[in-house]
Amino acid sequence: MLNMVFLTNSWLTLFNQPGLCITMAVLLHYFLLAAFTWMCLESVHFYLALVKVFNVYVPKYILKCCIAGWGIPAIVIALVLIINKDFYGNGSLSESHPYSNFCWIQDNTVFYISVVAYFFLIFLMNAAMFITVLLQIHSVKTRTQKRSRFWKR
């Protein structure tokens, strides 16, 4: 959906409908945040599968992942819309981007908080999960090598 909204965004701005532009900007923002959130959930799943291998039962795991994956971005979008729906709009209407025909976030502060900071948090979470998984794999390898040497003696 992110790709579909991204590809149709520029074309739909040609209709000069503010409501349509805001809708496209909101959808683009939502699906971008949803992609980041699902990426984070994949790293959590990776952690559970490779580090917490045994005795990991989360009741209704898929349902909880779906609620987090689709719900957290919806909360961010709802907050932005509650604060001011005019944060979304056509880039060609701004003076800093006179030739762009693209519906997106118009306020730099909102962009940095709701996209860049969100991505940075997801990136930190993924990096932490990745390092934890690598350390776990390394410790398993080290223990296996020690056992192998012990049995060879």
Sequence and secondary structure as in RCSB ss.txt:
>XXXX:A:sequence
MLNMVFLTNSWLTLFNQPGLCITMAVLLHYFLLAAFTWMCLESVHFYLALVKVFNVYVPKYILKCCIAGWGIPAI
VIALVLIINKDFYGNGSLSESHPYSNFCWIQDNTVFYISVVAYFFLIFLMNAAMFITVLLQIHSVKTRTQKRSRF
WKR
>XXXX:A:secstr
 HHHHHHHHHHHHTT  HHHHHHHHHHHHHHHHHHHHHHHHHHHHHHHHHTS SS   TTHHHHHHHHHHHHHHH
HHHHHHHH GGGEEEGGGSSS TT   EEE  HHHHIIIIIIHHHHHHHHHHHHHHHHHHHHHHHHHHHHHHHHH
HH 
